């Protein structure tokens, strides 16, 4: 599937207004948005802001660092890192609408000076060699067939010794992945590797593996907590489901089933440019 088709999968055309309407409906003053108001929506990956916090902590960032977010979505992780560590973040995403919404939300919460978003491909980054102190990517490579190009580009734009944190859905051994999921309606543009294949692809791109973490248990606990919250309080008004379109509930159910049955496995890999 082409990059245009992947972009079409994520685009809605009215996403910024959909987000503003959802925030307003949840009782949030959208004329006076605070960064934390966006947290339930803006972390478009399993375990939400907690996953972003864990990944960011693994990078050991300092305020003088410039960090690359590969597949920045609507900008939640980038804004979190700016607020938490004081460094500068550049985000790239294939989906033009995500980049536009990311800029507008960043403006709305007063963080524009430290965050920049560009439309670009993870397999052809528009940056000089060795520019960034660190890089990360969350739930992006599932849509990328050419992992060698993605990982090779991440390696190229990092400084020697720079860290790359990859948080992704890997292919499990529990049977075929059930679709639709947040990253694919039917599996056509889903390109999952196993954990060992992902590690090997990173090594082949020149990375030194620092750690590999299986997040199945943590994700299971997160899913259980979500179910308990829904049973207690009813369906939430805010969540990343706002980004998923009309069949968001089905995508969410399938993702949970895929993980719980071992069809897919959330993993996190920290590696370094030697």
N, C-alpha and C positions, 0 to 999 in steps of 0.2 A: 504494500500500500504506500502511496506517495505521501510526502510531507504535507501536501495540501489536504489530503484526506484525513491525516492525523489532526491537523489544525481544525478541520471541519468538525471532527468528533468532539472537540472541547469548546468550540465557539457557540455562543447563543445569540449574540447581536444586541442583547439588552441586559447583559449581566450586571453592569454597574447599578442600573435602576432596580433590578431584582434584589441585589444585596441591600441597597438603601431601603427598599420597601420592607424587607425582612427585619432589618435593624429597627426601623420605626415601629413595625408591628410588635416587636419584642419590648417596646417601651424605652428604647434608647434615643437620646436627643442627637439626631444626626447633624444638627447645626453645631454641635459641640462634641464631636467624636473624640474619644480617647483611644490610644493604641490597644488597650486591653478589651475594648468593646468588640474588636474585630476577631479576637482569638478563637471563638467557637467556629468561625467560618473559614478563616484564611489558611489553616494548615491542612492542605488537601492530601492527607496520607494517614495511614493507620496510627492510632494513639494520639493524634492531634499535637497540641503544643508540647506535651511531655516528650514525644519522639524528637521534636526539634531541639528541645533543651538537652536531651541526652547526646544527640549528634553534635550540637554546637560545643558542648563541654569537652567532647573527645578531641576537638581541634586545638584546644589550649590557646585561644586567641588573645591578642593584646590590642589596645586602642590604636596603635600605629599600623596595624595590618590592613591590607586590602584583600577582600575575600570574594570569590566567584561562586555564585549560586547557579548551577546548571539545571535549568528547568524550574524557573522561579515562580511559576503560577501567578497568583494574584498578590504575591509579595510577602506573605506572612512570615516565613522563616527569615527572610532578609531583614524585615523590620524588627523581628525578635532579636537577631544578632546585633543589629545597630544599638538597640535599647540596652541590651545586656552587657555588651563588651565595648561599645564606643568606637568600633572600627568602621571602615567604609566597606559597603557591599555593592557589587555589580551583579545584577541578575539578568540572565538571558532565558527566553522562552520562545518556542516555535509558534505559539498561538498569539497573534497580534492583539486579540481582544484581552487576553490575560495581561499582556504588557500594559495596555491602556488602562485597565482597571487597577493594576498594581500602582501605576503612577498616580492615578486619581485618589486612591485610598491613602497612599503615602503623603500626598499633599494634604488630605483631609485631617491627618493626625499630626501634621507638622514635622515630618521626618525627611523631607525631600533633599535636604542638603547632604545627607549621608548615604542615600540609596539611589541607584540608577538602574533603569530597566531598558533592555534592548531586545528587539525581535531578532533571533538568530537560531541557528541549528547547533545542537550539541556536537555534531560531527564535523563542524566547520566553524570554529570559534573565531570571531573577528578581533583577536587580541594578539599582541606581540608575545614572543617566547619569554617565559620566565617572569611574567608581570605580577602574578598573584602569590601572596604568602600562603594561602590555603584555598581549598575549593570543596564543595559538597554537592550532592545530588540526592533528592528524595523522591522515590516512586516515579522515576522518569525513564530509565533504560528499558522498562517493559515494552515501550513503544518503538525501540530502536533496534533494528535488525543488525546493523553494523556496530557491534560492541567495540571492535578493535579501533574503529575511527573515533568513537566517543571517548574511550579511555585514553587513546593516544593523544587526542586534543587536550584532555584534562592534564595529562602528563606534560605536554609541551608548554602550556601557559603557566605552569607552576614554577616557582624558584626552586633551585636545588635544596632539598630538605623540607620542601613544602608538603603539607598533609592534604589528602583527599579522603573524604568520608562519603561512603556510598550506602544509602539505606534503600532497600528495594524488596520487591516480591520475587522470590526465586521459585523455580519449578520444583514441586515436591514429587513424592513417589506414591501418592494416594489415589492416582487415577487422573483422567483428563480434567483440566480446569473447566469449571462451569461458567458460562457467559449468559447475559452481559455482566461486565464488571466496570468499575470506574474508568479503567484504561482501554476497554474494548467492548463494543456491542456484541461481537460474534467471534472474536478470536483472530480475525483476519490480520490485524496490525498489532497482535500480541506476540512478543518475542522473548519469552522467559528462558533463562538458563538455570541450571542447577547451581547450588552453592559452589561446588567444586569447579564447575565450568566458569563461573564468574571470577573466582579466585585466579584460575589459570589465565583468563583473558586479561586480568589486571597485571599479572606477572609478565605476560607476553608484551604488554604495553610499556614495560619498564618500571612498574611500581614494586616497591618492597612492601610486603604485607605485614602490618603491625598487629592486627587483631581481627578475628571473625566472630561475630556474635549472632546466635540464633534468638530471634525475638518472638518465637511462637508462644511461649508461656506468658510473656508480658502482654502480648496482643490478646491472648485468651482472657486474661484478667481484665483488660480494658473492655472487651466485648461483653463480658459478664456484668461489669459495672454499668455499662450502657443499658443493658436489658433491665437491670434492677431499677435504674433511674426512670426508664420509660414505664415500667410497671407501677412505680410509686407516684410519678409526677405527670405521666402522659407524654405524648410525643413532644420533643423539643421544638422550639420555634426557630432556633439557630443551629447550624451545623454545616459541614462541608457538603451535605446532600444538596444544598442550594446550588452548588456548581454542577451537579450531575444530570440535570434535566428531568423529564417527566417520569422516567423509570428508576429514579434514585433509590427507592426502597428495594426494588428487585436487585439492583447492583450491590447494595449494602448486604442484603441477605446472602447473595451468592459469594461475596468476598468472605464473609464469616464462615460459610460452609466450606469453601475451598481451603481456608486455613485450618479449620477444626478437623477436616477429613484428611489433611496432609496433601492435598492437591497442589497447594501453594504454600510457601514458607517465607515469612518476613525475616530478612537478614540485615545485618549492618556490618560493613567492612571498613576498617581504617587502614589506609596505606600511605606510603610516603615516596616522594620522588627522591631517589638516592643521590 
